[in-house]
Amino acid sequence: MDQDTIVAVATAPGRGGVGIVRLSGKNILPFISSIVGKNLDPRNATFCDFLDSGREVIDQGLAIYFKAPNSFTGEDVLELQGHGGPVVLDLLVRRALSLGARLAEPGEFTKRAFLNDKLDLAQAEAVADLIDASSSEAARCAVRSLQGVFSNRIHELVEGLISLRIYVEGAIDFPEEEIDFLADGQVLTQLCVLNKKLSEVLKQAQQGSLLRDGMTVVIAGKPNAGKSSLLNALAGRERAIVTDIAGTTRDVLREEISIDGMPLHVIDTAGLRETGDIVEMEGIRRAWQEIENADRVLFVIDSTEDYSLQAKQIWPEFYERYPDKTNISFILNKADLSGLPCGLDESAATPVIALSAKGGLGLDALITHLKDCMGYTGGGGGTFLARRRHLDALHRAQTSLVAGHTQLQEAGAGELLAEDLRLAQQALGEITGEFSADDMLGRIFSSFCIGK
């Protein structure tokens, strides 16, 4: 690991009442002597002047020295808490650079904490997730991950796998001990227990992933069906222009809302139709891009007109071009005018929800439907935040456990079982960073703020 002293502004860009410059390195004492000009007691806030090379005062504020290893990064850390003007903070950073520090890379403080075993990888990612949390529920779950709730669940699974591997590999390596793990049923029992625990962790991780990443919902359909009215209804404000003129929406409109803490990324698109208008054609092209990347497509239909609930009849090109027919929901809009009862029709092959976007009738049914589509149970109590890579690792671990169970029952193949257990352990180790490639670490920490 680099032994350089790194420096960065730890507070958000712009002007503020307080600004913090953070330094971390193997030996921070020369920086303290030059910038502060006095000795600092570790972990005590000291009011002092911050000095330039000519001993002129740059700013006044609090200086805090964290002596290694009792710091966030595990190295010596110095925090200079002064006034939050960008010019003052830049002068302090330049002063540190003149003394031999270098600018920190994005996420480098947290990366050093990980490399110095102050945090595991899941906890390190939780730092960024806490900063980026889009709801109070997501923030609370990120704190649980930062405190190690997720990591502890993974460690419990890994310990169980290690114990089982020792038993199985011992039977393979020392056949004279005559351990018959098929006959005694111990291995099968432990496999079932581990798989059950893994399923529970995976279920919680899926909820945590929804809290972090949310759901992308694209509103599509023919012009003047009420797509923009539905966007406004979900957003709770006049986000899109609504007129009786078909083709009003020419571009993609995005709105971020929250459903019981789950972020909902709602996208309104141009009406799908044949047109010679160049601008509208570009809007329709962009609409198709959003549709193809959506978690859920709400196909809005004007219920006051003759309609069909077959995608092929509603819009043949939509039926032909759209790759996934399973995540479409039909929205019968203007139900207040057509007289349709509002709510979800559970008897239909494709979900159908009748509502009035302008009147708000049936919106509760739509919101409940969207949560059900993603398997989101709401709340978040006891849940930790998780990322898509965590889900991928958990799925791979589960696949290996199931394969090992099958190998044991059908073939009694201890060697193949041992390999599946190893793969499961390796997949889980990727979550906490016990098995992590350098390029993966680079991608993870590069998404952090500069000062974290």
C-alpha positions as a Markdown table, in Angstrom:
| # | Residue | x | y | z |
|---|---|---|---|---|
| 1 | Met | 0.0 | 0.0 | 0.0 |
| 2 | Asp | 1.1 | 3.6 | -0.7 |
| 3 | Gln | 2.8 | 5.3 | 2.2 |
| 4 | Asp | 2.2 | 8.7 | 0.8 |
| 5 | Thr | 0.4 | 11.3 | 2.8 |
| 6 | Ile | -2.8 | 12.2 | 1.1 |
| 7 | Val | -5.0 | 15.3 | 1.4 |
| 8 | Ala | -8.5 | 16.4 | 0.3 |
| 9 | Val | -11.4 | 18.6 | 1.3 |
| 10 | Ala | -13.7 | 16.3 | 3.3 |
| 11 | Thr | -16.8 | 18.6 | 3.1 |
| 12 | Ala | -19.1 | 19.2 | 0.1 |
| 13 | Pro | -18.0 | 21.7 | -2.6 |
| 14 | Gly | -19.2 | 25.2 | -2.3 |
| 15 | Arg | -19.5 | 27.7 | 0.6 |
| 16 | Gly | -20.5 | 26.8 | 4.1 |
| 17 | Gly | -20.1 | 27.6 | 7.8 |
| 18 | Val | -17.5 | 24.9 | 8.3 |
| 19 | Gly | -15.0 | 23.3 | 5.9 |
| 20 | Ile | -12.8 | 20.3 | 6.7 |
| 21 | Val | -9.4 | 19.4 | 5.2 |
| 22 | Arg | -8.3 | 15.9 | 5.9 |
| 23 | Leu | -4.8 | 14.4 | 5.7 |
| 24 | Ser | -3.8 | 10.8 | 6.2 |
| 25 | Gly | -0.4 | 9.1 | 6.1 |
| 26 | Lys | 2.3 | 7.1 | 7.8 |
| 27 | Asn | 3.7 | 10.2 | 9.7 |
| 28 | Ile | 1.6 | 13.3 | 10.0 |
| 29 | Leu | 3.7 | 15.0 | 12.7 |
| 30 | Pro | 5.7 | 17.2 | 10.2 |
| 31 | Phe | 2.5 | 18.5 | 8.8 |
| 32 | Ile | 1.2 | 19.3 | 12.3 |
| 33 | Ser | 4.4 | 21.2 | 13.1 |
| 34 | Ser | 4.3 | 23.2 | 9.9 |
| 35 | Ile | 0.6 | 24.0 | 9.6 |
| 36 | Val | -0.4 | 24.3 | 13.2 |
| 37 | Gly | 2.9 | 25.2 | 14.8 |
| 38 | Lys | 2.2 | 23.4 | 18.1 |
| 39 | Asn | 1.9 | 19.9 | 19.5 |
| 40 | Leu | -1.5 | 18.3 | 19.4 |
| 41 | Asp | -2.8 | 15.8 | 21.9 |
| 42 | Pro | -4.3 | 12.8 | 20.1 |
| 43 | Arg | -8.1 | 12.8 | 19.8 |
| 44 | Asn | -8.5 | 16.3 | 21.3 |
| 45 | Ala | -9.8 | 19.3 | 19.4 |
| 46 | Thr | -7.4 | 22.3 | 19.7 |
| 47 | Phe | -8.3 | 25.8 | 18.5 |
| 48 | Cys | -5.4 | 27.2 | 16.7 |
| 49 | Asp | -4.1 | 29.2 | 13.7 |
| 50 | Phe | -3.5 | 27.5 | 10.3 |
| 51 | Leu | -0.2 | 28.8 | 9.0 |
| 52 | Asp | 1.3 | 29.2 | 5.5 |
| 53 | Ser | 5.0 | 28.8 | 4.7 |
| 54 | Gly | 5.7 | 32.4 | 5.8 |
| 55 | Arg | 4.0 | 31.8 | 9.2 |
| 56 | Glu | 1.1 | 34.0 | 8.0 |
| 57 | Val | -2.4 | 32.9 | 9.2 |
| 58 | Ile | -4.5 | 31.3 | 6.5 |
| 59 | Asp | -7.4 | 30.6 | 8.8 |
| 60 | Gln | -8.4 | 29.8 | 12.3 |
| 61 | Gly | -10.2 | 26.7 | 13.5 |
| 62 | Leu | -10.0 | 23.3 | 15.2 |
| 63 | Ala | -7.2 | 20.8 | 14.6 |
| 64 | Ile | -7.7 | 17.2 | 15.6 |
| 65 | Tyr | -4.9 | 14.6 | 15.4 |
| 66 | Phe | -5.8 | 10.9 | 15.3 |
| 67 | Lys | -2.7 | 8.8 | 16.0 |
| 68 | Ala | -2.4 | 5.5 | 14.2 |
| 69 | Pro | -3.9 | 2.9 | 14.4 |
| 70 | Asn | -6.8 | 4.7 | 16.2 |
| 71 | Ser | -8.2 | 6.5 | 13.2 |
| 72 | Phe | -10.6 | 6.0 | 10.4 |
| 73 | Thr | -7.9 | 5.0 | 8.0 |
| 74 | Gly | -5.7 | 3.2 | 10.5 |
| 75 | Glu | -2.9 | 5.7 | 9.7 |
| 76 | Asp | -2.1 | 9.1 | 11.3 |
| 77 | Val | -4.9 | 11.5 | 10.4 |
| 78 | Leu | -5.1 | 15.2 | 10.8 |
| 79 | Glu | -8.3 | 17.1 | 10.4 |
| 80 | Leu | -8.3 | 20.9 | 10.0 |
| 81 | Gln | -11.8 | 22.3 | 10.6 |
| 82 | Gly | -12.0 | 25.9 | 9.5 |
| 83 | His | -14.3 | 28.2 | 7.6 |
| 84 | Gly | -16.1 | 26.7 | 4.7 |
| 85 | Gly | -15.0 | 29.1 | 1.9 |
| 86 | Pro | -13.6 | 27.4 | -1.2 |
| 87 | Val | -10.6 | 29.8 | -1.4 |
| 88 | Val | -9.6 | 29.1 | 2.2 |
| 89 | Leu | -9.9 | 25.4 | 1.8 |
| 90 | Asp | -7.9 | 25.5 | -1.4 |
| 91 | Leu | -5.1 | 27.4 | 0.4 |
| 92 | Leu | -5.0 | 24.7 | 3.1 |
| 93 | Val | -4.8 | 21.9 | 0.6 |
| 94 | Arg | -2.1 | 23.8 | -1.3 |
| 95 | Arg | -0.2 | 24.2 | 1.9 |
| 96 | Ala | -0.3 | 20.4 | 2.6 |
| 97 | Leu | 0.8 | 19.7 | -1.0 |
| 98 | Ser | 3.8 | 22.1 | -0.6 |
| 99 | Leu | 4.9 | 19.9 | 2.4 |
| 100 | Gly | 4.9 | 16.7 | 0.4 |
| 101 | Ala | 1.3 | 15.5 | 0.5 |
| 102 | Arg | -0.5 | 14.5 | -2.7 |
| 103 | Leu | -4.2 | 14.9 | -3.6 |
| 104 | Ala | -6.3 | 11.9 | -2.6 |
| 105 | Glu | -7.9 | 9.8 | -5.2 |
| 106 | Pro | -11.7 | 9.2 | -5.1 |
| 107 | Gly | -12.5 | 7.0 | -2.1 |
| 108 | Glu | -8.8 | 6.7 | -1.1 |
| 109 | Phe | -9.4 | 7.4 | 2.6 |
| 110 | Thr | -12.0 | 4.6 | 2.8 |
| 111 | Lys | -9.7 | 2.3 | 0.6 |
| 112 | Arg | -6.9 | 2.8 | 3.2 |
| 113 | Ala | -9.3 | 2.0 | 6.0 |
| 114 | Phe | -10.2 | -1.3 | 4.1 |
| 115 | Leu | -6.6 | -2.2 | 3.4 |
| 116 | Asn | -5.7 | -1.5 | 7.1 |
| 117 | Asp | -8.5 | -3.8 | 8.3 |
| 118 | Lys | -10.5 | -1.0 | 9.8 |
| 119 | Leu | -13.5 | -1.9 | 7.6 |
| 120 | Asp | -14.3 | -4.8 | 5.4 |
| 121 | Leu | -15.4 | -4.2 | 1.8 |
| 122 | Ala | -19.2 | -4.3 | 2.5 |
| 123 | Gln | -18.7 | -1.7 | 5.3 |
| 124 | Ala | -16.5 | 0.4 | 3.1 |
| 125 | Glu | -19.2 | 0.4 | 0.4 |
| 126 | Ala | -21.8 | 1.4 | 3.1 |
| 127 | Val | -19.9 | 4.6 | 3.6 |
| 128 | Ala | -20.7 | 5.7 | 0.1 |
| 129 | Asp | -24.2 | 4.3 | 0.3 |
| 130 | Leu | -24.9 | 6.3 | 3.5 |
| 131 | Ile | -23.7 | 9.5 | 1.7 |
| 132 | Asp | -25.8 | 8.8 | -1.4 |
| 133 | Ala | -28.9 | 7.5 | 0.5 |
| 134 | Ser | -32.1 | 8.8 | -1.1 |
| 135 | Ser | -34.5 | 8.2 | 1.9 |
| 136 | Ser | -34.4 | 7.9 | 5.6 |
| 137 | Glu | -34.9 | 4.1 | 5.4 |
| 138 | Ala | -32.0 | 3.8 | 3.0 |
| 139 | Ala | -29.8 | 5.8 | 5.4 |
| 140 | Arg | -30.7 | 3.7 | 8.4 |
| 141 | Cys | -30.0 | 0.5 | 6.4 |
| 142 | Ala | -26.7 | 1.9 | 5.2 |
| 143 | Val | -25.7 | 2.6 | 8.9 |
| 144 | Arg | -26.5 | -1.0 | 9.7 |
| 145 | Ser | -24.2 | -2.2 | 7.0 |
| 146 | Leu | -21.5 | 0.2 | 8.2 |
| 147 | Gln | -21.9 | -1.2 | 11.7 |
| 148 | Gly | -21.3 | -4.7 | 10.3 |
| 149 | Val | -24.8 | -6.2 | 10.3 |
| 150 | Phe | -24.5 | -7.5 | 6.7 |
| 151 | Ser | -20.8 | -8.5 | 7.2 |
| 152 | Asn | -21.6 | -10.5 | 10.4 |
| 153 | Arg | -24.3 | -12.5 | 8.5 |
| 154 | Ile | -21.7 | -13.3 | 5.8 |
| 155 | His | -19.1 | -14.3 | 8.4 |
| 156 | Glu | -21.6 | -16.7 | 10.0 |
| 157 | Leu | -22.2 | -18.4 | 6.7 |
| 158 | Val | -18.4 | -18.5 | 5.9 |
| 159 | Glu | -17.7 | -20.1 | 9.3 |
| 160 | Gly | -20.4 | -22.7 | 8.7 |
| 161 | Leu | -18.8 | -23.5 | 5.3 |
| 162 | Ile | -15.3 | -23.7 | 6.7 |
| 163 | Ser | -16.5 | -26.1 | 9.4 |
| 164 | Leu | -18.2 | -28.3 | 6.7 |
| 165 | Arg | -15.2 | -28.2 | 4.4 |
| 166 | Ile | -12.9 | -29.4 | 7.2 |
| 167 | Tyr | -15.2 | -32.4 | 7.8 |
| 168 | Val | -15.6 | -33.3 | 4.1 |
| 169 | Glu | -12.0 | -32.7 | 3.1 |
| 170 | Gly | -10.8 | -34.6 | 6.2 |
| 171 | Ala | -12.9 | -37.6 | 5.1 |
| 172 | Ile | -11.3 | -37.4 | 1.6 |
| 173 | Asp | -7.7 | -36.8 | 2.7 |
| 174 | Phe | -7.8 | -39.4 | 5.5 |
| 175 | Pro | -9.8 | -42.4 | 4.2 |
| 176 | Glu | -8.4 | -44.6 | 6.9 |
| 177 | Glu | -10.6 | -42.7 | 9.4 |
| 178 | Glu | -13.5 | -44.3 | 7.6 |
| 179 | Ile | -15.8 | -41.3 | 7.8 |
| 180 | Asp | -19.0 | -42.0 | 5.9 |
| 181 | Phe | -20.7 | -38.7 | 5.6 |
| 182 | Leu | -23.4 | -40.1 | 3.4 |
| 183 | Ala | -24.4 | -42.6 | 6.0 |
| 184 | Asp | -24.4 | -40.4 | 9.1 |
| 185 | Gly | -26.4 | -37.6 | 7.4 |
| 186 | Gln | -24.4 | -34.9 | 9.1 |
| 187 | Val | -23.2 | -33.2 | 5.9 |
| 188 | Leu | -26.7 | -33.2 | 4.3 |
| 189 | Thr | -28.1 | -31.7 | 7.5 |
| 190 | Gln | -25.5 | -29.0 | 7.6 |
| 191 | Leu | -26.0 | -28.3 | 3.9 |
| 192 | Cys | -29.7 | -27.8 | 4.4 |
| 193 | Val | -29.1 | -25.5 | 7.4 |
| 194 | Leu | -26.5 | -23.4 | 5.5 |
| 195 | Asn | -28.8 | -23.1 | 2.4 |
| 196 | Lys | -31.7 | -22.0 | 4.6 |
| 197 | Lys | -29.5 | -19.3 | 6.3 |
| 198 | Leu | -28.2 | -18.2 | 2.9 |
| 199 | Ser | -31.7 | -17.9 | 1.6 |
| 200 | Glu | -32.7 | -15.6 | 4.5 |
| 201 | Val | -29.6 | -13.4 | 3.9 |
| 202 | Leu | -30.4 | -13.3 | 0.2 |
| 203 | Lys | -34.0 | -12.2 | 0.9 |
| 204 | Gln | -32.8 | -9.4 | 3.2 |
| 205 | Ala | -30.2 | -8.4 | 0.7 |
| 206 | Gln | -32.8 | -8.1 | -2.1 |
| 207 | Gln | -34.8 | -5.7 | 0.1 |
| 208 | Gly | -31.7 | -3.8 | 0.8 |
| 209 | Ser | -30.8 | -3.6 | -2.9 |
| 210 | Leu | -34.3 | -2.2 | -3.7 |
| 211 | Leu | -33.8 | 0.4 | -1.0 |
| 212 | Arg | -30.5 | 1.4 | -2.5 |
| 213 | Asp | -31.1 | 1.1 | -6.3 |
| 214 | Gly | -34.9 | 1.3 | -6.5 |
| 215 | Met | -37.0 | 0.6 | -9.5 |
| 216 | Thr | -37.1 | 2.1 | -12.9 |
| 217 | Val | -40.6 | 2.6 | -14.3 |
| 218 | Val | -41.2 | 3.8 | -17.8 |
| 219 | Ile | -44.6 | 5.3 | -18.8 |
| 220 | Ala | -45.3 | 4.4 | -22.4 |
| 221 | Gly | -48.2 | 4.3 | -24.8 |
| 222 | Lys | -49.8 | 6.2 | -27.7 |
| 223 | Pro | -50.1 | 10.0 | -27.7 |
| 224 | Asn | -52.7 | 11.7 | -25.5 |
| 225 | Ala | -53.4 | 8.6 | -23.4 |
| 226 | Gly | -52.5 | 10.4 | -20.2 |
| 227 | Lys | -48.9 | 9.4 | -19.7 |
| 228 | Ser | -47.8 | 12.9 | -18.6 |
| 229 | Ser | -50.8 | 13.1 | -16.3 |
| 230 | Leu | -49.8 | 9.8 | -14.7 |
| 231 | Leu | -46.2 | 11.2 | -14.2 |
| 232 | Asn | -47.6 | 14.3 | -12.5 |
| 233 | Ala | -49.9 | 12.2 | -10.3 |
| 234 | Leu | -47.1 | 9.9 | -9.1 |
| 235 | Ala | -44.8 | 12.9 | -8.6 |
| 236 | Gly | -47.4 | 14.8 | -6.7 |
| 237 | Arg | -46.7 | 18.0 | -8.7 |
| 238 | Glu | -47.0 | 19.4 | -12.2 |
| 239 | Arg | -43.8 | 17.9 | -13.6 |
| 240 | Ala | -44.9 | 17.6 | -17.2 |
| 241 | Ile | -46.9 | 19.8 | -19.5 |
| 242 | Val | -50.4 | 18.3 | -20.1 |
| 243 | Thr | -52.6 | 19.4 | -23.1 |
| 244 | Asp | -55.2 | 17.9 | -25.3 |
| 245 | Ile | -52.7 | 18.2 | -28.2 |
| 246 | Ala | -51.3 | 14.8 | -29.1 |
| 247 | Gly | -47.5 | 14.6 | -29.1 |
| 248 | Thr | -46.9 | 17.3 | -26.4 |
| 249 | Thr | -44.1 | 15.3 | -24.8 |
| 250 | Arg | -41.1 | 15.3 | -27.2 |
| 251 | Asp | -38.3 | 14.2 | -24.9 |
| 252 | Val | -37.8 | 11.9 | -21.9 |
| 253 | Leu | -38.9 | 13.4 | -18.5 |
| 254 | Arg | -37.5 | 11.9 | -15.3 |
| 255 | Glu | -38.8 | 12.1 | -11.8 |
| 256 | Glu | -37.5 | 10.6 | -8.5 |
| 257 | Ile | -40.1 | 9.6 | -5.9 |
| 258 | Ser | -40.1 | 7.4 | -2.9 |
| 259 | Ile | -42.5 | 4.5 | -2.1 |
| 260 | Asp | -42.1 | 3.4 | 1.6 |
| 261 | Gly | -38.4 | 4.3 | 1.3 |
| 262 | Met | -37.8 | 2.6 | -2.0 |
| 263 | Pro | -36.6 | 5.0 | -4.8 |
| 264 | Leu | -38.8 | 5.0 | -7.8 |
| 265 | His | -37.3 | 6.3 | -11.0 |
| 266 | Val | -40.3 | 7.3 | -13.1 |
| 267 | Ile | -39.7 | 8.1 | -16.8 |
| 268 | Asp | -42.3 | 9.7 | -19.1 |
| 269 | Thr | -41.7 | 9.1 | -22.8 |
| 270 | Ala | -43.0 | 10.5 | -26.1 |
| 271 | Gly | -46.1 | 8.9 | -27.4 |
| 272 | Leu | -45.4 | 5.9 | -29.7 |
| 273 | Arg | -46.8 | 6.6 | -33.2 |
| 274 | Glu | -45.8 | 7.0 | -36.8 |
| 275 | Thr | -44.6 | 10.5 | -37.5 |
| 276 | Gly | -42.7 | 12.6 | -39.9 |
| 277 | Asp | -41.7 | 15.2 | -37.4 |
| 278 | Ile | -37.9 | 15.0 | -36.9 |
| 279 | Val | -38.0 | 16.2 | -33.3 |
| 280 | Glu | -40.8 | 13.8 | -32.3 |
| 281 | Met | -39.0 | 10.9 | -34.1 |
| 282 | Glu | -36.0 | 11.5 | -31.9 |
| 283 | Gly | -38.2 | 11.5 | -28.8 |
| 284 | Ile | -39.7 | 8.2 | -29.9 |
| 285 | Arg | -36.3 | 6.7 | -30.4 |
| 286 | Arg | -35.3 | 7.7 | -26.9 |
| 287 | Ala | -38.6 | 6.3 | -25.6 |
| 288 | Trp | -37.6 | 2.9 | -27.0 |
| 289 | Gln | -34.2 | 3.1 | -25.3 |
| 290 | Glu | -35.9 | 3.7 | -21.9 |
| 291 | Ile | -38.5 | 0.9 | -22.5 |
| 292 | Glu | -35.8 | -1.7 | -23.2 |
| 293 | Asn | -34.0 | -0.8 | -19.9 |
| 294 | Ala | -37.0 | -0.6 | -17.6 |
| 295 | Asp | -37.8 | -2.8 | -14.6 |
| 296 | Arg | -41.5 | -2.1 | -15.3 |
| 297 | Val | -43.3 | -0.6 | -18.3 |
| 298 | Leu | -46.7 | 1.0 | -17.6 |
| 299 | Phe | -48.5 | 1.0 | -21.0 |
| 300 | Val | -51.1 | 3.7 | -20.7 |
| 301 | Ile | -54.4 | 3.3 | -22.6 |
| 302 | Asp | -57.2 | 5.8 | -22.9 |
| 303 | Ser | -60.2 | 3.8 | -21.5 |
| 304 | Thr | -62.7 | 6.2 | -23.1 |
| 305 | Glu | -61.7 | 4.8 | -26.6 |
| 306 | Asp | -62.0 | 1.3 | -28.0 |
| 307 | Tyr | -59.1 | -0.7 | -26.7 |
| 308 | Ser | -57.6 | -4.1 | -26.5 |
| 309 | Leu | -55.5 | -5.6 | -23.7 |
| 310 | Gln | -53.3 | -7.5 | -26.2 |
| 311 | Ala | -50.0 | -5.8 | -26.8 |
| 312 | Lys | -49.9 | -7.0 | -30.3 |
| 313 | Gln | -53.2 | -5.4 | -31.1 |
| 314 | Ile | -52.6 | -2.2 | -29.2 |
| 315 | Trp | -49.3 | -1.4 | -30.9 |
| 316 | Pro | -47.8 | -4.1 | -33.2 |
| 317 | Glu | -44.4 | -2.5 | -33.3 |
| 318 | Phe | -44.3 | -2.4 | -29.5 |
| 319 | Tyr | -45.1 | -6.1 | -29.4 |
| 320 | Glu | -42.4 | -6.9 | -32.0 |
| 321 | Arg | -39.6 | -4.7 | -30.6 |
| 322 | Tyr | -40.1 | -5.1 | -26.9 |
| 323 | Pro | -37.9 | -8.1 | -25.7 |
| 324 | Asp | -39.7 | -8.8 | -22.4 |
| 325 | Lys | -43.5 | -9.1 | -22.3 |
| 326 | Thr | -43.6 | -10.2 | -18.6 |
| 327 | Asn | -42.9 | -6.8 | -17.0 |
| 328 | Ile | -45.7 | -4.9 | -18.7 |
| 329 | Ser | -48.7 | -3.5 | -16.8 |
| 330 | Phe | -51.6 | -2.0 | -18.7 |
| 331 | Ile | -53.0 | 1.2 | -17.2 |
| 332 | Leu | -56.5 | 2.0 | -18.2 |
| 333 | Asn | -56.5 | 5.8 | -17.7 |
| 334 | Lys | -59.5 | 8.2 | -17.5 |
| 335 | Ala | -61.5 | 5.6 | -15.6 |
| 336 | Asp | -63.6 | 8.4 | -14.1 |
| 337 | Leu | -64.8 | 9.2 | -17.6 |
| 338 | Ser | -65.3 | 5.7 | -18.9 |
| 339 | Gly | -67.0 | 4.4 | -15.7 |
| 340 | Leu | -64.5 | 1.6 | -15.2 |
| 341 | Pro | -64.1 | 0.5 | -11.5 |
| 342 | Cys | -60.7 | 1.7 | -10.3 |
| 343 | Gly | -58.2 | -0.9 | -9.1 |
| 344 | Leu | -56.2 | -3.9 | -10.1 |
| 345 | Asp | -57.8 | -6.7 | -12.2 |
| 346 | Glu | -56.2 | -9.8 | -10.8 |
| 347 | Ser | -57.9 | -12.1 | -13.3 |
| 348 | Ala | -56.1 | -10.7 | -16.3 |
| 349 | Ala | -53.1 | -12.5 | -17.8 |
| 350 | Thr | -51.2 | -9.2 | -17.9 |
| 351 | Pro | -51.8 | -6.9 | -14.9 |
| 352 | Val | -54.4 | -4.3 | -15.6 |
| 353 | Ile | -55.0 | -1.3 | -13.4 |
| 354 | Ala | -57.9 | 1.1 | -14.0 |
| 355 | Leu | -57.3 | 4.6 | -12.6 |
| 356 | Ser | -57.8 | 8.3 | -13.1 |
| 357 | Ala | -54.4 | 10.0 | -13.3 |
| 358 | Lys | -56.0 | 13.5 | -13.0 |
| 359 | Gly | -58.4 | 12.6 | -10.3 |
| 360 | Gly | -56.0 | 10.4 | -8.3 |
| 361 | Leu | -58.4 | 7.4 | -8.2 |
| 362 | Gly | -56.7 | 4.0 | -8.3 |
| 363 | Leu | -53.2 | 5.4 | -7.7 |
| 364 | Asp | -52.9 | 3.5 | -4.4 |
| 365 | Ala | -53.6 | 0.2 | -6.3 |
| 366 | Leu | -50.8 | 1.1 | -8.8 |
| 367 | Ile | -48.3 | 1.9 | -6.0 |
| 368 | Thr | -49.1 | -1.4 | -4.2 |
| 369 | His | -48.8 | -3.2 | -7.6 |
| 370 | Leu | -45.3 | -1.7 | -8.2 |
| 371 | Lys | -44.1 | -2.8 | -4.8 |
| 372 | Asp | -45.4 | -6.3 | -5.4 |
| 373 | Cys | -43.7 | -6.4 | -8.8 |
| 374 | Met | -40.3 | -5.9 | -7.2 |
| 375 | Gly | -41.0 | -8.0 | -4.1 |
| 376 | Tyr | -40.6 | -5.0 | -1.9 |
| 377 | Thr | -42.1 | -5.5 | 1.5 |
| 378 | Gly | -41.6 | -1.9 | 2.8 |
| 379 | Gly | -40.2 | -0.6 | 6.0 |
| 380 | Gly | -36.6 | -1.7 | 6.3 |
| 381 | Gly | -36.4 | -2.5 | 9.9 |
| 382 | Gly | -33.5 | -4.9 | 10.5 |
| 383 | Thr | -32.6 | -4.8 | 6.8 |
| 384 | Phe | -29.1 | -3.8 | 5.6 |
| 385 | Leu | -28.2 | -2.1 | 2.4 |
| 386 | Ala | -26.9 | -4.3 | -0.4 |
| 387 | Arg | -25.6 | -3.8 | -3.9 |
| 388 | Arg | -26.1 | -5.7 | -7.1 |
| 389 | Arg | -22.7 | -7.3 | -6.9 |
| 390 | His | -23.6 | -8.6 | -3.4 |
| 391 | Leu | -26.8 | -10.2 | -4.8 |
| 392 | Asp | -24.7 | -11.8 | -7.6 |
| 393 | Ala | -22.3 | -13.2 | -5.1 |
| 394 | Leu | -25.1 | -14.6 | -2.9 |
| 395 | His | -26.8 | -16.2 | -5.9 |
| 396 | Arg | -23.5 | -17.8 | -7.0 |
| 397 | Ala | -22.9 | -19.1 | -3.4 |
| 398 | Gln | -26.5 | -20.5 | -3.4 |
| 399 | Thr | -26.0 | -22.2 | -6.8 |
| 400 | Ser | -22.8 | -23.9 | -5.5 |
| 401 | Leu | -24.6 | -25.1 | -2.3 |
| 402 | Val | -27.4 | -26.6 | -4.3 |
| 403 | Ala | -25.0 | -28.2 | -6.7 |
| 404 | Gly | -23.1 | -29.7 | -3.8 |
| 405 | His | -26.3 | -31.1 | -2.3 |
| 406 | Thr | -27.1 | -32.7 | -5.7 |
| 407 | Gln | -23.6 | -34.1 | -6.1 |
| 408 | Leu | -23.8 | -35.7 | -2.7 |
| 409 | Gln | -27.3 | -37.2 | -3.0 |
| 410 | Glu | -27.0 | -38.4 | -6.6 |
| 411 | Ala | -23.4 | -39.5 | -6.9 |
| 412 | Gly | -21.9 | -39.5 | -3.4 |
| 413 | Ala | -19.1 | -37.4 | -4.9 |
| 414 | Gly | -17.2 | -36.0 | -1.9 |
| 415 | Glu | -14.5 | -34.3 | -4.1 |
| 416 | Leu | -17.1 | -32.5 | -6.2 |
| 417 | Leu | -18.9 | -31.5 | -3.0 |
| 418 | Ala | -15.7 | -30.1 | -1.6 |
| 419 | Glu | -15.2 | -28.0 | -4.7 |
| 420 | Asp | -18.7 | -26.6 | -4.6 |
| 421 | Leu | -18.2 | -25.7 | -0.9 |
| 422 | Arg | -15.0 | -23.9 | -1.8 |
| 423 | Leu | -16.7 | -21.9 | -4.6 |
| 424 | Ala | -19.5 | -20.9 | -2.2 |
| 425 | Gln | -17.0 | -19.7 | 0.3 |
| 426 | Gln | -15.1 | -17.8 | -2.4 |
| 427 | Ala | -18.3 | -16.1 | -3.6 |
| 428 | Leu | -19.2 | -15.0 | -0.1 |
| 429 | Gly | -15.7 | -13.8 | 0.5 |
| 430 | Glu | -16.0 | -11.4 | -2.4 |
| 431 | Ile | -18.7 | -9.5 | -0.5 |
| 432 | Thr | -16.5 | -8.7 | 2.5 |
| 433 | Gly | -13.3 | -8.4 | 0.4 |
| 434 | Glu | -11.6 | -11.6 | 1.5 |
| 435 | Phe | -11.4 | -12.6 | -2.1 |
| 436 | Ser | -11.2 | -9.5 | -4.3 |
| 437 | Ala | -9.4 | -8.7 | -7.5 |
| 438 | Asp | -7.5 | -5.4 | -7.6 |
| 439 | Asp | -9.5 | -4.1 | -10.6 |
| 440 | Met | -12.8 | -4.7 | -8.7 |
| 441 | Leu | -11.5 | -2.7 | -5.7 |
| 442 | Gly | -10.5 | 0.1 | -8.1 |
| 443 | Arg | -14.0 | 0.2 | -9.6 |
| 444 | Ile | -15.6 | 0.3 | -6.2 |
| 445 | Phe | -13.6 | 3.0 | -4.6 |
| 446 | Ser | -13.4 | 5.2 | -7.7 |
| 447 | Ser | -17.1 | 5.9 | -7.3 |
| 448 | Phe | -16.6 | 7.5 | -3.9 |
| 449 | Cys | -16.2 | 11.2 | -3.0 |
| 450 | Ile | -12.7 | 12.6 | -3.2 |
| 451 | Gly | -12.6 | 13.3 | 0.6 |
| 452 | Lys | -13.8 | 9.9 | 1.7 |
